[in-house]
Amino acid sequence: MSTRAVLEVIALDAEDAIAAQAGGADRLELVTDMAADGLTPSVETFVAIRAAVDIPLRVMLRLADGFAAGEVRRLVEVAGRMREAGAEEFVLGFLDAHGGVDLDAVESVAGALAGCRWTFHRAIDRAADRDALRKSLDGMPGLDTYLTAGAAGGVDEGLPVLLAEAGRRGEPGYEQQILVGGGLRLEHVPQLVAAGADAFHIGGAARPGGWQEPVSAPAVAEWRAVLDGTPQGA
């Protein structure tokens, strides 16, 4: 029996969150400032969204544009405040100047999460060596997901990588769920599902009016219908 594919939607505020849940989203990624590709929202925003919906929320831990960790102490403090406010799931990912994973920063922030589940985000798509990054993070407490388009340029460019990585699920460094996102379109879904992908992430696709407009429940519902109507492993 196939399990329902995960649909994660980016939410900037409670209005987005309510519409995404109404459309059939399974989980939300909470961010602010999409001009910087998504930074940590305020605790107040998290609290408002948590009160508005009952689906899981993953809170971005990222203080500035780019993939450098910046002030790790601040990140740890922010993570602590979010946990105190009730956050239970997170999103993070840091690279060093050479495109390798910044293991010290990731370990410090993940340590502050004390076992909470978290996603390593699209920093993997900027890594010098994706396979080395995955293997260096193998066994990291709480890491259960990689958000990836397969390439920095998005799913159109990265589709061969995504299909290959989906086929490696369960190998060392590849146990985590692949959450496909970054230029993802509905026409990509059948091939990805057939290869074993079972989690999908949308941002702009949930907002037909652009980022200046809120999430559209009907747009999310269209994605839900496609995911529910695409047999896994077909």
C-alpha positions as CSV (number, residue, x, y, z in Angstrom):
1,M,0.0,0.0,0.0
2,S,1.5,3.4,-1.0
3,T,1.8,6.1,1.5
4,R,0.8,9.7,0.8
5,A,3.5,11.9,-0.6
6,V,4.5,14.8,1.7
7,L,3.6,18.3,0.4
8,E,5.5,21.1,2.2
9,V,4.6,24.7,1.5
10,I,6.5,27.9,2.4
11,A,4.5,30.1,4.8
12,L,5.5,33.7,5.6
13,D,2.6,34.4,8.0
14,A,-0.6,32.9,9.5
15,E,-2.7,33.8,6.4
16,D,-0.3,31.7,4.3
17,A,-0.4,28.9,6.8
18,I,-4.2,28.7,6.9
19,A,-4.5,28.6,3.1
20,A,-1.8,26.0,2.8
21,Q,-3.4,23.7,5.3
22,A,-6.8,24.2,3.7
23,G,-5.3,23.2,0.3
24,G,-3.9,20.0,1.7
25,A,-0.3,20.8,2.8
26,D,1.2,18.3,5.2
27,R,3.9,20.6,6.6
28,L,5.0,24.2,6.4
29,E,8.5,25.8,6.1
30,L,8.4,29.0,8.0
31,V,10.7,31.8,6.7
32,T,10.8,35.6,6.2
33,D,12.5,37.7,3.6
34,M,12.3,35.7,0.4
35,A,14.4,38.3,-1.3
36,A,17.2,36.7,0.6
37,D,15.9,33.2,-0.2
38,G,14.3,32.8,3.2
39,L,15.6,33.8,6.7
40,T,14.5,33.0,10.2
41,P,11.1,34.4,11.1
42,S,10.4,36.2,14.3
43,V,9.3,34.2,17.4
44,E,6.0,36.2,17.2
45,T,5.4,35.0,13.7
46,F,6.1,31.4,14.7
47,V,3.7,31.7,17.6
48,A,0.9,33.2,15.4
49,I,1.3,30.4,12.8
50,R,1.4,27.7,15.5
51,A,-1.9,29.0,16.9
52,A,-3.5,29.1,13.4
53,V,-2.8,25.6,12.1
54,D,-2.2,22.1,13.5
55,I,0.2,20.7,10.9
56,P,3.9,20.3,11.5
57,L,6.1,23.5,11.1
58,R,9.8,23.6,10.2
59,V,11.4,26.8,11.2
60,M,14.3,28.2,9.1
61,L,17.5,28.9,11.0
62,R,19.4,31.3,8.7
63,L,20.3,34.9,9.6
64,A,21.7,36.3,6.4
65,D,21.6,35.6,2.6
66,G,24.1,33.0,1.4
67,F,25.2,29.7,2.9
68,A,27.8,30.8,5.4
69,A,26.8,30.2,9.0
70,G,27.7,33.7,10.2
71,E,27.4,34.2,13.9
72,V,26.9,30.6,15.2
73,R,26.3,31.9,18.8
74,R,23.3,33.9,17.5
75,L,22.0,31.0,15.6
76,V,22.1,28.8,18.7
77,E,20.4,31.6,20.7
78,V,17.6,31.9,18.1
79,A,17.2,28.1,18.0
80,G,16.8,28.2,21.8
81,R,14.2,30.9,21.7
82,M,12.2,29.1,19.0
83,R,12.3,25.9,21.1
84,E,11.1,27.7,24.2
85,A,8.2,29.1,22.1
86,G,7.2,25.5,21.1
87,A,9.1,24.9,17.8
88,E,9.9,21.2,17.3
89,E,11.2,21.0,13.7
90,F,13.8,23.1,11.9
91,V,15.6,23.8,8.6
92,L,19.3,24.7,8.4
93,G,22.5,24.1,6.4
94,F,25.9,25.8,6.2
95,L,28.9,25.6,3.8
96,D,32.4,26.8,4.3
97,A,34.3,29.0,1.9
98,H,35.4,26.0,-0.2
99,G,31.9,24.6,-0.7
100,G,32.2,21.9,1.9
101,V,29.8,21.4,4.8
102,D,30.6,23.7,7.8
103,L,30.5,20.8,10.2
104,D,31.3,22.8,13.3
105,A,28.4,25.2,12.6
106,V,26.0,22.4,11.8
107,E,27.0,20.4,14.9
108,S,26.6,23.5,17.1
109,V,23.1,24.4,15.9
110,A,21.9,20.8,15.7
111,G,23.2,20.3,19.3
112,A,21.0,23.2,20.4
113,L,18.0,21.4,18.9
114,A,18.6,18.4,21.2
115,G,17.2,15.7,18.9
116,C,14.5,17.8,17.1
117,R,14.0,16.8,13.5
118,W,15.5,19.0,10.9
119,T,16.1,19.5,7.2
120,F,19.4,20.3,5.6
121,H,18.3,22.8,3.0
122,R,19.4,23.7,-0.5
123,A,23.0,24.5,0.6
124,I,23.5,21.0,-0.7
125,D,22.9,22.3,-4.2
126,R,25.8,24.7,-3.8
127,A,28.2,22.1,-2.3
128,A,31.4,21.2,-4.1
129,D,30.7,17.5,-3.5
130,R,27.2,16.4,-2.7
131,D,28.1,12.8,-1.9
132,A,30.9,13.9,0.5
133,L,28.5,16.4,2.3
134,R,25.9,13.6,2.8
135,K,28.5,11.2,4.1
136,S,30.0,13.7,6.5
137,L,26.5,14.4,8.0
138,D,25.7,10.7,8.2
139,G,24.4,10.0,11.7
140,M,23.9,13.6,12.6
141,P,21.2,13.7,15.4
142,G,17.8,14.9,14.1
143,L,18.7,15.1,10.4
144,D,15.9,13.4,8.5
145,T,15.5,15.3,5.3
146,Y,17.5,17.0,2.5
147,L,15.7,19.8,0.6
148,T,17.2,19.8,-2.9
149,A,16.6,20.6,-6.5
150,G,19.6,18.4,-7.5
151,A,21.5,21.5,-8.8
152,A,21.9,25.2,-8.0
153,G,19.9,26.1,-11.1
154,G,16.7,24.2,-10.0
155,V,14.9,21.0,-10.8
156,D,15.1,21.4,-14.6
157,E,18.9,21.2,-14.3
158,G,19.1,18.8,-11.3
159,L,16.5,16.2,-12.4
160,P,19.1,13.5,-13.3
161,V,20.8,14.0,-9.9
162,L,17.5,13.8,-8.1
163,L,16.5,10.6,-9.9
164,A,19.9,9.0,-9.1
165,E,19.8,10.0,-5.4
166,A,16.3,8.7,-5.0
167,G,17.6,5.3,-6.2
168,R,20.2,5.3,-3.5
169,R,17.8,5.7,-0.6
170,G,19.0,3.6,2.3
171,E,22.7,3.7,1.5
172,P,25.1,5.4,4.0
173,G,24.5,9.1,3.7
174,Y,21.2,8.5,1.8
175,E,18.8,7.3,4.5
176,Q,17.2,10.7,4.8
177,Q,14.0,11.7,2.9
178,I,14.6,13.7,-0.3
179,L,12.4,16.8,-0.2
180,V,12.3,18.0,-3.8
181,G,12.1,21.8,-4.2
182,G,13.5,24.7,-6.1
183,G,11.9,25.4,-9.5
184,L,9.7,22.4,-9.1
185,R,6.8,22.2,-11.5
186,L,3.8,19.8,-11.7
187,E,5.2,18.2,-14.8
188,H,8.3,17.0,-12.9
189,V,6.2,15.0,-10.4
190,P,5.4,11.8,-12.2
191,Q,9.0,11.0,-13.1
192,L,10.2,11.8,-9.6
193,V,7.5,9.7,-7.9
194,A,8.3,6.8,-10.2
195,A,11.9,7.0,-9.1
196,G,10.9,6.9,-5.4
197,A,10.7,10.6,-4.4
198,D,7.9,11.0,-1.9
199,A,8.2,14.6,-0.6
200,F,7.8,17.9,-2.4
201,H,8.3,21.5,-1.5
202,I,6.7,24.5,-3.1
203,G,7.0,28.3,-2.6
204,G,6.2,30.4,-5.6
205,A,4.1,27.6,-7.1
206,A,1.6,28.1,-4.2
207,R,1.3,31.8,-5.1
208,P,0.0,32.3,-8.7
209,G,0.0,36.1,-8.0
210,G,3.7,36.2,-7.0
211,W,5.5,36.5,-3.7
212,Q,3.6,39.8,-3.0
213,E,0.4,37.7,-2.8
214,P,-0.5,35.2,-0.1
215,V,-0.6,31.4,-0.6
216,S,-3.5,30.2,-2.7
217,A,-5.5,27.3,-1.2
218,P,-6.7,26.2,-4.7
219,A,-3.1,26.2,-6.0
220,V,-2.0,24.0,-3.1
221,A,-5.0,21.8,-3.7
222,E,-3.9,21.3,-7.3
223,W,-0.6,20.0,-6.1
224,R,-2.3,17.8,-3.6
225,A,-4.5,16.3,-6.2
226,V,-1.6,15.6,-8.6
227,L,0.5,14.0,-5.8
228,D,-2.5,11.9,-4.6
229,G,-3.2,10.8,-8.2
230,T,0.3,9.7,-9.1
231,P,0.9,6.1,-8.2
232,Q,4.3,5.8,-6.3
233,G,6.7,3.5,-8.0
234,A,4.7,3.6,-11.2
